[in-house]
Amino acid sequence: MIEFQNVSREYPGGIVALREVTLSIAQGELVFLSGPSGAGKSTLLKLIAALERPTSGTLTVGGQDIGAISRSAIPYLRRNLGLILQRQSLLTDRNILANVMLPMLVVGTSAAEAEKRARAALDKVGMLDRAMAMAPALSGGEQQRVEIARAIVNRPQIILADEPTTNLDRDSAAMVINALAAFKEAGVTCVISTHDDYFLHRASRVVYLRQGQLVDDRRTRATRSAT
């Protein structure tokens, strides 16, 4: 599903965010990216989403070479991705139900089906009771849960989440991780960056980054027990 071969990402000024990362992620894996701030976790996710491109090496996502993909093909790639980024981007002039429906309406889903699936996605993150609220009326944590609902509503093949539990209390964070894990059980590939080690046991694998380098890649105990 996702294949890094000696991938590096360098920014102007000689700043190296990723250095010769080799990593394969199979369909249906729930992978956590762990490491300190500045380790390269967000950059790795941005490369998978084609928000940035490798400086060197080869990255393929669903068979697409990210370094060579045309601009016109990127929207089609992203239709199979659910993106949960740290910067919240809810539209402030409409309620959260309309925010979550939007990705489906853009690709031609009927309004009735879009609303049905949007309500189901909001329910998964515990926000269905706030469906009619306007985005500015929500707390930061509530907005983050709506972002997750919007990311999963199109039933993507890959979910990329950059610190999705930031600013959430333990109960809300657990609800978010449970929602993502449920998609993993349905065969969706989930790659999640986190500073919080609390939920790492839920992953199929934990990949550790430090200063842009992959320093460890391990299966969880639960996964090893299952195999």
C-alpha positions in Angstrom: 0.0 0.0 0.0 2.8 2.5 1.0 6.4 1.9 0.1 9.4 4.2 1.0 12.7 3.4 -0.5 15.6 5.5 0.7 13.4 8.6 0.9 14.9 11.9 2.0 13.2 15.3 2.2 15.3 18.4 2.4 14.2 22.0 2.8 16.0 25.2 1.7 18.9 26.0 3.9 20.1 22.4 4.1 17.4 21.4 6.7 16.9 17.6 6.4 13.4 16.5 7.7 13.8 12.9 6.6 17.0 11.0 5.8 17.0 7.8 3.7 13.8 6.3 5.2 12.9 2.8 4.0 9.6 1.6 5.2 6.7 -0.6 3.9 3.2 -0.4 5.2 0.7 -3.1 4.1 -3.0 -2.7 3.6 -5.0 -2.9 6.8 -2.1 -2.0 9.2 -2.6 0.4 12.0 0.8 2.1 12.3 1.8 4.7 14.9 4.7 7.1 14.2 6.4 8.0 17.4 9.3 10.3 18.3 10.1 13.7 19.6 9.0 17.0 18.0 11.0 17.6 14.9 11.6 13.9 14.3 10.0 14.0 10.8 6.6 12.4 11.6 4.5 15.2 10.0 6.8 15.3 7.0 6.4 11.6 6.4 2.6 12.0 6.4 2.7 15.0 4.1 4.8 13.0 1.6 2.3 10.1 1.6 -0.5 12.7 0.9 1.6 14.3 -1.9 1.4 17.6 0.0 5.2 17.5 -0.4 7.5 15.4 -2.6 10.7 13.5 -1.8 14.0 15.2 -2.5 15.5 11.8 -3.2 14.5 8.2 -3.1 11.2 6.6 -4.2 7.8 6.7 -2.5 4.8 4.8 -3.9 1.3 5.0 -2.5 -1.3 2.6 -4.0 1.1 2.0 -6.9 1.5 5.7 -7.6 5.0 7.2 -7.6 4.6 10.3 -5.5 7.8 11.9 -6.9 6.6 11.6 -10.5 2.8 12.0 -10.1 1.3 14.8 -12.2 -0.5 17.7 -10.5 -3.8 16.7 -12.3 -3.6 13.2 -10.8 -3.1 14.3 -7.2 -6.8 15.0 -6.5 -7.6 11.4 -7.6 -4.9 10.0 -5.3 -6.4 12.0 -2.4 -9.9 10.7 -2.9 -8.5 7.4 -1.4 -7.0 9.3 1.6 -8.5 10.6 4.8 -6.4 13.4 6.0 -6.4 14.6 9.6 -3.9 17.4 10.0 -3.0 19.5 13.0 -4.3 22.7 11.4 -8.1 22.6 11.7 -9.9 23.7 8.6 -13.6 23.5 9.4 -15.8 26.0 7.5 -17.1 28.5 10.0 -20.2 29.5 8.0 -22.0 26.2 8.3 -22.9 23.6 10.9 -20.7 20.5 11.5 -23.1 18.2 9.7 -22.7 20.2 6.5 -18.9 20.3 7.1 -18.7 16.5 7.2 -21.1 16.1 4.2 -19.0 18.3 2.0 -16.3 15.8 0.8 -19.1 13.5 -0.4 -21.1 16.2 -2.1 -17.9 17.3 -4.0 -17.6 13.8 -5.6 -21.3 13.6 -6.5 -22.9 11.7 -3.7 -26.6 12.4 -3.2 -27.5 14.7 -0.4 -29.5 12.0 1.3 -26.7 9.5 1.3 -24.1 12.1 2.3 -26.2 13.1 5.3 -26.7 9.5 6.3 -22.9 8.7 6.2 -22.0 12.0 7.8 -24.3 11.3 10.8 -22.7 7.8 11.1 -19.2 9.3 11.0 -20.1 11.9 13.7 -21.6 9.2 15.8 -18.3 7.2 15.7 -16.4 10.2 17.2 -19.2 11.0 19.7 -20.3 14.3 18.0 -23.7 13.3 16.6 -25.5 15.3 19.3 -23.7 18.5 18.1 -24.6 17.9 14.4 -26.4 21.3 14.1 -23.8 23.3 16.0 -21.7 25.8 14.1 -17.9 25.2 14.1 -17.0 28.3 16.1 -19.2 27.1 18.9 -17.1 24.0 19.5 -14.1 23.6 21.7 -10.7 22.8 20.1 -11.1 19.1 21.0 -14.6 18.9 19.6 -13.4 20.5 16.3 -10.7 17.9 16.1 -13.2 15.1 16.4 -15.3 16.7 13.6 -12.1 16.8 11.5 -11.8 13.1 12.0 -15.4 12.4 11.1 -14.9 14.4 7.9 -11.7 12.4 7.1 -13.4 9.0 7.4 -16.8 9.8 5.8 -15.6 8.9 2.3 -14.5 5.5 3.4 -10.9 6.0 2.3 -8.3 3.3 1.7 -5.7 5.1 3.8 -6.2 7.4 6.8 -3.3 9.7 7.7 -3.6 11.4 11.1 -1.1 14.0 12.5 -1.4 14.1 16.3 -5.2 13.4 16.2 -5.6 13.3 20.0 -3.8 16.6 20.7 -5.9 18.7 23.2 -8.3 15.9 23.9 -8.9 14.4 27.3 -8.3 10.6 27.8 -11.9 9.6 27.2 -12.2 11.7 24.0 -8.8 10.5 22.8 -9.8 6.9 23.4 -13.0 7.5 21.3 -10.9 8.8 18.4 -8.5 6.0 18.5 -11.3 3.4 18.7 -12.9 5.0 15.6 -9.6 4.7 13.7 -9.0 1.2 14.9 -12.5 0.2 13.7 -11.6 1.3 10.2 -8.4 -0.8 10.5 -10.5 -3.8 11.1 -12.4 -3.1 7.9 -9.1 -3.2 5.9 -8.3 0.5 5.9 -4.6 1.4 6.4 -4.1 3.9 9.2 -0.9 5.9 9.8 -1.0 8.0 12.9 1.7 10.3 14.4 1.7 10.9 18.1 3.8 12.3 21.0 1.6 10.3 23.4 2.7 6.8 24.1 -0.5 6.0 25.9 -2.2 4.4 22.9 0.7 2.8 21.2 -0.4 -0.7 22.3 -3.4 -0.3 19.9 -1.1 -0.3 16.8 -0.1 -3.2 14.5 3.3 -1.5 14.5 5.1 1.4 16.1 7.7 3.2 13.9 10.1 5.4 15.8 11.8 8.4 14.2 14.5 10.6 15.5 16.1 13.6 13.7 14.6 12.4 10.4 15.8 8.9 10.6 13.9 5.6 11.2 15.5 4.3 14.4 13.1 1.4 15.3 10.2 -0.5 13.7 8.5 -3.0 15.9 5.3 -5.1 16.0 3.2 -4.7 19.1 2.8 -7.5 21.6 -0.8 -7.9 20.7 0.0 -8.3 17.0 2.8 -10.9 17.8 0.3 -12.8 20.0 -2.3 -12.9 17.2 0.3 -14.3 14.8 
